[in-house]
Amino acid sequence: MARTIKMNFQDNESLQFTLKKFSRGDLYGIKTVEKHSNDGDLLNTVYISMDGAHILPKGSTSSQFLDEDGRYIEKSEVELYVDNGEKVEKVPSMFDTGVTLEEISFWEYFQYDFKTSYYLDVQNTAHFDFLYEKCNNLFESEKLFKFRYVFRETHHPQEAILIPKDGKIIVVVGAYSPEIYNSPVLNLQEFSKIDDEDEIKFEDIW
């Protein structure tokens, strides 16, 4: 059963909602490519250990944390620190704290790298209509609602963005990944004076 999340608004209104996950496969179907031997047997891709002595089928590997002595450390015991030595605190689960809506522009929306998508479900019809109207009015002003998405306590929270569409509210989840622009270090007016026969290196410009 889907877990309930409390949503808080700036005007002190609140409602309860759940998220129902969907994927591209749910919308368009899935195509599977199989590889077979000359005898018709189904083939699977496997990994081989570095010493060549072990075959590792799909799903048989994982990542773990080890200390300097090679001892296993539980993920819950791992702490993060930034370069200046400041500790990065974990963000509690949204199921425990609830979420608060914030506004972002369409331009900010296109700066995200989305990984998963959901339908937002509100059991109370009046509450859903209230939220949909808020989302739709904001959409018409070229803005969207977002909230911090934290399924489990983590150092790396993501963002969830609400998109009203055809009477439904779609929630896309991902990390903010703004574009980075490089600018030339060479004065372009000076660059125009360079003789065509002069050798120009890329690193001299950028």
C-alpha positions in Angstrom: 0.0 0.0 0.0 1.3 3.5 -1.0 2.5 5.6 2.0 0.7 8.9 2.6 2.5 12.3 2.5 1.3 15.5 4.0 1.5 18.6 1.8 1.7 22.0 3.3 0.9 25.3 1.6 2.1 28.8 2.3 -1.5 29.8 3.3 -1.5 27.1 6.0 -3.8 24.8 4.0 -2.7 21.1 3.9 -3.8 17.8 2.4 -2.8 14.2 2.3 -1.6 12.5 -0.9 0.1 9.4 -2.3 2.4 8.8 -5.3 1.8 6.1 -7.9 4.9 5.3 -10.0 4.7 4.9 -13.7 7.4 4.5 -16.5 7.7 4.9 -20.2 7.0 1.2 -20.5 3.6 1.7 -18.8 2.8 4.3 -21.5 4.3 2.8 -24.7 5.1 -0.8 -23.9 8.5 -2.5 -23.7 10.5 -4.2 -26.4 12.9 -6.9 -25.3 15.8 -8.1 -27.5 16.9 -11.7 -26.9 20.1 -13.4 -28.0 20.1 -17.1 -28.8 22.7 -19.7 -29.6 22.7 -21.6 -32.9 20.8 -24.3 -31.0 18.1 -21.9 -29.9 19.1 -21.6 -26.3 18.5 -18.2 -24.6 21.8 -16.4 -23.8 22.4 -14.1 -20.9 25.2 -11.5 -20.3 27.3 -12.3 -17.2 30.3 -10.8 -15.5 33.6 -12.6 -14.9 35.8 -11.9 -11.9 39.2 -10.4 -12.5 40.9 -13.7 -11.9 38.7 -15.4 -14.4 37.7 -18.1 -11.9 34.1 -16.9 -11.1 31.1 -16.2 -13.3 28.8 -13.6 -11.8 25.2 -13.7 -13.1 23.0 -10.6 -13.3 22.0 -9.4 -9.8 24.9 -11.1 -8.0 27.0 -8.0 -7.4 26.5 -4.9 -5.2 28.3 -2.0 -3.7 29.4 -1.8 -0.1 31.3 0.5 2.2 34.6 -0.6 3.8 36.8 1.3 6.2 40.6 1.6 5.9 41.0 -1.8 7.5 38.6 -3.4 5.0 35.8 -3.9 7.5 32.2 -3.6 6.3 30.3 -0.5 7.4 26.5 -0.1 7.4 25.3 2.6 5.0 23.4 4.2 7.9 26.7 4.7 9.7 28.3 6.6 6.8 28.9 10.3 7.3 29.7 12.9 4.7 31.9 16.0 5.0 32.6 18.8 2.6 36.0 20.1 1.7 36.2 22.5 4.7 35.5 19.7 7.1 31.9 20.6 7.7 29.6 17.7 8.3 26.7 17.2 5.8 23.5 16.4 7.8 21.0 13.8 6.6 17.6 15.1 5.4 14.7 13.2 7.1 12.1 11.3 5.1 9.2 13.3 3.6 6.9 10.6 5.1 7.9 11.8 8.6 8.1 15.6 8.0 5.6 16.3 5.2 6.4 18.5 2.2 6.1 22.2 1.5 5.4 23.5 -2.0 7.7 26.1 -3.6 7.5 27.8 -7.0 9.9 27.5 -9.9 9.9 28.9 -13.4 9.7 26.9 -16.6 13.4 27.8 -17.2 14.4 26.2 -13.9 12.3 23.1 -14.8 14.6 22.5 -17.8 17.6 22.5 -15.6 16.7 19.2 -13.9 17.8 15.7 -14.7 14.7 13.6 -14.1 14.8 9.9 -13.3 11.3 8.8 -12.2 7.7 9.8 -12.6 4.5 9.4 -10.7 0.8 10.2 -10.6 -0.2 12.2 -7.6 -3.3 10.7 -6.0 -5.5 12.5 -3.5 -8.4 10.5 -2.2 -10.6 13.5 -1.3 -12.0 14.8 -4.6 -12.4 18.4 -3.3 -8.8 18.4 -2.1 -7.6 17.2 -5.5 -9.6 19.8 -7.3 -8.2 22.5 -5.0 -4.6 21.4 -5.7 -5.1 20.9 -9.4 -6.5 24.5 -9.7 -3.5 25.9 -7.8 -1.1 24.0 -10.1 -3.0 25.0 -13.3 -3.2 28.6 -12.3 0.6 28.6 -11.6 1.2 26.8 -14.9 -0.6 29.5 -16.9 1.9 32.0 -15.4 4.8 29.8 -16.7 5.6 28.5 -13.2 5.4 25.1 -11.5 5.2 23.8 -7.9 8.0 21.7 -6.5 8.8 20.0 -3.2 11.8 18.2 -1.7 11.6 14.5 -2.4 13.2 12.3 0.3 11.9 8.7 0.2 14.3 7.6 3.0 16.6 9.7 5.2 19.5 10.7 2.9 22.4 13.1 2.3 21.2 13.5 -1.3 17.6 14.8 -1.5 16.0 15.2 -4.9 13.3 17.6 -6.1 9.7 16.6 -7.2 7.9 18.9 -9.7 4.1 18.9 -10.2 2.8 19.2 -13.7 -1.0 19.5 -14.3 -2.1 17.6 -17.4 -5.6 16.6 -18.6 -7.1 16.5 -15.1 -4.2 14.7 -13.6 -1.1 15.8 -11.7 2.1 14.3 -12.9 5.1 14.4 -10.5 8.6 14.1 -12.0 11.6 13.5 -9.7 15.2 14.3 -10.3 18.2 16.4 -9.3 18.9 20.0 -10.2 21.7 20.1 -12.8 22.1 23.7 -14.1 23.9 24.3 -17.4 27.5 25.5 -17.1 28.7 28.1 -19.7 32.3 28.7 -20.5 33.4 32.1 -21.7 36.4 32.9 -23.9 39.5 34.3 -22.2 40.7 36.0 -25.3 39.3 39.5 -26.3 37.2 38.9 -29.4 38.2 42.2 -30.9 41.9 41.2 -30.6 41.0 37.8 -32.0 39.6 39.5 -35.2 43.0 41.1 -35.8 44.9 37.8 -35.8 46.4 37.0 -39.2 44.9 34.0 -41.0 48.3 32.4 -41.1 48.9 32.7 -37.4 48.6 29.4 -35.5 45.7 29.5 -33.0 45.3 26.9 -30.3 42.0 26.1 -28.7 43.4 26.4 -25.2 44.4 30.0 -26.0 40.8 31.0 -26.5 38.9 29.0 -23.8 
